[in-house]
Amino acid sequence: MSHDFSGKVALITGAARGLGRAAAARFLEYGASVAVHVRDAGRAEDLARQLGAGAFPVAGDLANAETRAVQEIVDRTLDRYGRIDILVNNAALALSTRFEKISEEEWRRAMDVNITAPFLFIRAVLPAMKAAGSGRIINLSSTAGKSVSTLGGAHYTTSKAALLGLTRAAAKELGPYGITVNAICPGLIDTELTRENATPADLAAYTRTFPIQRLGEPVEVADLICFLASAEAAYITGASLDINGGDLMI
């Protein structure tokens, strides 16, 4: 399957590394212009330079998600390109704090990044997508959203489950405007974040329990993101697609 995103504009949150960076690189490869969001402005500019022509840096801290901060990111993208065709809500706070040690502040911070920010971004891009009569919104949930997180804490599992609910509700309401809203639920993917939260021995033990006995690759998730953003996926909305090596079957 060959995707052509020439003339399309994607906004990807949390694009500094891992799945976000892989998705940005893939969209650029397929001809899109990509606004790459990173919390820190300097790192966003460095990332855009590394990705090359077509990447545009947008910065903002989502840990205290608020309408103004999100709207500024969207407005900068619209000022640069005049449109947003694809929104990828990828930014996430994946903390592994155990239940009894999660503070109220940490709980709220995780919810801000993982569920409030995606809601605010969807709401902020909606006028531009409605005006265009089309749009693709892809939310990065997790196997945690359907089961329970392998590495993350209760706040991570809870927020990722909530993101699936947001996906369904938005898909129902926005479908009449030509906007599809879908979620992707990755399992253990070989990213910096995964390796920061588990030892190589732990990861090897986990993967031995999977039908496909390895970690997923970021580019495999990026390809699924691109599929959901493509014309071929025009009749898919409100869905949550698993990419986990069969982990949820166990």
C-alpha positions in Angstrom: 0.0 0.0 0.0 1.4 3.4 -1.0 0.3 6.5 0.8 0.6 10.0 -0.7 0.1 12.8 1.8 1.4 15.5 -0.5 -0.4 18.8 0.4 -1.5 17.4 3.8 -0.5 18.8 7.2 -0.1 16.6 10.3 0.3 17.8 13.9 2.0 15.2 16.1 2.2 15.7 19.9 5.1 14.3 21.8 7.2 13.9 18.7 10.7 14.1 20.3 11.3 10.4 20.3 9.8 7.0 20.1 6.4 6.6 18.4 6.0 10.3 17.8 9.3 10.7 16.0 8.8 7.6 14.0 5.3 8.8 12.8 6.7 12.2 12.0 9.5 10.7 9.8 7.0 8.4 8.1 4.6 11.3 7.2 7.4 13.3 5.9 8.6 10.4 3.8 5.1 10.2 2.3 5.1 13.9 1.4 3.2 15.6 4.3 4.2 18.7 6.1 4.5 17.9 9.8 4.2 20.2 12.9 6.3 18.4 15.5 5.3 19.2 19.1 7.9 18.9 21.9 7.6 20.4 25.3 10.7 22.5 25.1 11.1 25.0 22.2 14.8 24.4 21.8 14.4 20.6 21.5 11.5 21.2 19.1 13.7 23.2 16.8 16.5 20.7 17.0 14.0 17.9 16.1 12.7 19.8 13.1 16.2 20.4 11.9 17.0 16.7 12.2 13.9 15.6 10.4 14.5 18.0 7.6 12.4 20.0 5.2 8.7 19.8 5.9 9.1 19.6 9.7 7.9 22.6 11.7 8.6 23.0 15.4 5.8 23.8 17.9 6.4 23.7 21.6 4.4 23.7 24.8 4.1 22.0 28.2 1.0 19.7 28.4 1.6 18.7 32.0 -0.7 21.5 33.0 -3.1 21.2 30.1 -5.1 24.3 29.4 -7.0 25.7 26.5 -4.7 28.6 25.8 -1.5 26.6 25.6 -3.0 24.0 23.3 -4.7 26.7 21.1 -1.3 28.4 20.7 0.2 25.2 19.3 -2.7 24.7 16.9 -2.7 28.4 15.9 1.0 28.3 15.1 0.5 25.4 12.9 -2.5 27.0 11.1 -0.5 30.3 10.7 2.3 28.3 9.0 0.2 26.0 6.8 -3.4 27.3 6.8 -4.7 23.8 7.5 -4.5 20.7 9.7 -5.6 17.5 8.1 -4.2 15.0 10.6 -3.9 15.2 14.4 -1.9 12.5 16.2 -2.4 12.7 20.0 0.8 10.8 20.9 2.2 12.8 23.9 2.0 10.7 27.1 3.2 10.6 30.7 4.0 7.0 31.4 4.9 6.9 35.1 5.4 3.6 36.9 4.6 4.8 40.5 2.8 2.1 42.4 -0.7 2.7 43.6 -0.2 3.7 47.2 2.6 6.1 46.3 0.8 8.1 43.6 0.2 11.6 44.9 -2.8 13.7 43.9 -0.4 16.1 42.0 1.1 13.2 40.0 -2.3 11.8 39.3 -3.6 15.1 37.9 -0.4 15.6 35.9 -0.8 12.2 34.2 -4.5 13.0 33.4 -3.6 16.4 32.0 -1.1 15.0 29.6 -2.8 11.7 28.7 -6.5 12.6 28.4 -7.2 16.3 29.0 -4.6 17.4 26.3 -6.0 15.1 23.6 -9.5 16.4 24.3 -8.3 20.0 24.0 -6.3 19.3 20.8 -9.3 17.7 19.2 -11.5 20.6 20.1 -8.9 23.1 18.9 -8.4 21.5 15.5 -12.1 21.0 14.9 -13.0 24.3 13.3 -10.3 23.9 10.6 -11.3 20.3 9.9 -15.0 21.1 9.8 -14.2 23.9 7.3 -12.3 21.5 5.1 -15.0 18.8 5.4 -12.5 16.2 6.4 -9.9 15.2 9.0 -8.1 12.3 10.6 -7.6 12.1 14.3 -5.5 9.3 15.8 -5.2 8.8 19.5 -2.3 6.7 20.9 -3.8 4.6 23.7 -2.2 1.3 24.8 -2.9 -2.3 25.6 -3.3 -0.7 29.1 -6.5 0.9 27.9 -8.0 -2.5 27.3 -6.4 -4.4 30.1 -3.7 -3.1 32.5 -0.3 -1.7 31.9 2.8 -3.9 32.1 5.1 -1.1 33.2 3.0 1.9 34.0 1.0 2.8 37.1 -2.7 3.0 37.8 -2.9 6.6 36.5 -1.4 5.5 33.2 -3.9 2.6 32.8 -6.8 4.8 33.8 -5.9 7.6 31.4 -5.4 5.2 28.5 -8.8 3.6 29.1 -10.4 7.1 29.2 -8.7 7.9 25.9 -10.6 5.0 24.2 -13.9 6.4 25.5 -12.9 9.9 24.2 -12.1 8.3 20.8 -15.6 6.7 20.5 -17.5 9.7 21.7 -15.6 12.0 19.3 -16.0 9.6 16.4 -19.7 9.5 16.9 -20.1 13.3 17.0 -17.5 14.3 14.4 -18.3 11.7 11.7 -21.0 13.8 10.0 -18.3 16.4 9.3 -16.1 14.0 7.4 -13.7 13.5 10.4 -12.7 10.1 11.5 -11.4 9.4 15.0 -9.5 6.2 15.9 -7.2 4.9 18.5 -4.1 2.7 18.4 -3.3 0.4 21.3 0.4 -0.6 21.2 1.9 -3.2 23.4 5.5 -3.2 24.4 7.4 -1.3 21.7 11.2 -0.9 21.5 11.4 2.8 22.5 13.6 4.8 24.8 10.7 5.0 27.3 10.3 1.2 27.4 14.0 0.6 28.0 14.0 3.3 30.7 11.3 1.4 32.7 12.5 -2.2 32.3 15.7 -4.1 32.3 16.8 -6.1 29.2 16.2 -9.2 31.3 12.7 -8.1 32.2 11.9 -7.3 28.5 13.2 -10.6 27.4 11.0 -12.4 29.9 7.9 -10.4 28.8 8.5 -11.1 25.1 8.8 -14.9 25.7 5.2 -14.8 26.8 4.0 -13.2 23.5 2.9 -15.2 20.5 5.3 -13.0 18.4 8.3 -13.2 20.7 9.9 -9.7 20.3 9.3 -6.1 21.1 7.4 -4.1 18.4 9.3 -1.6 16.3 8.3 2.1 16.4 8.0 2.1 12.6 5.4 -0.6 12.7 3.2 1.6 14.8 4.0 4.6 12.6 2.8 2.6 9.6 -0.5 1.9 11.3 -0.9 5.6 12.2 -0.3 6.4 8.5 -2.9 3.9 7.4 -5.5 5.4 9.7 -4.7 8.8 8.3 -5.0 7.6 4.7 -7.8 7.6 2.2 -7.9 3.8 2.4 -9.2 4.1 6.0 -12.0 6.5 5.2 -14.7 4.1 6.5 -12.9 3.3 9.8 -13.9 5.4 12.8 -14.4 4.8 16.5 -12.1 1.9 16.3 -9.2 0.8 18.6 -6.6 -1.1 16.7 -4.2 -3.5 18.6 -0.5 -3.8 17.7 1.0 -5.9 20.4 2.4 -9.2 19.1 -0.7 -11.0 20.3 -0.1 -10.0 24.0 -3.9 -9.4 24.7 -4.7 -13.0 23.7 -2.7 -14.4 26.6 
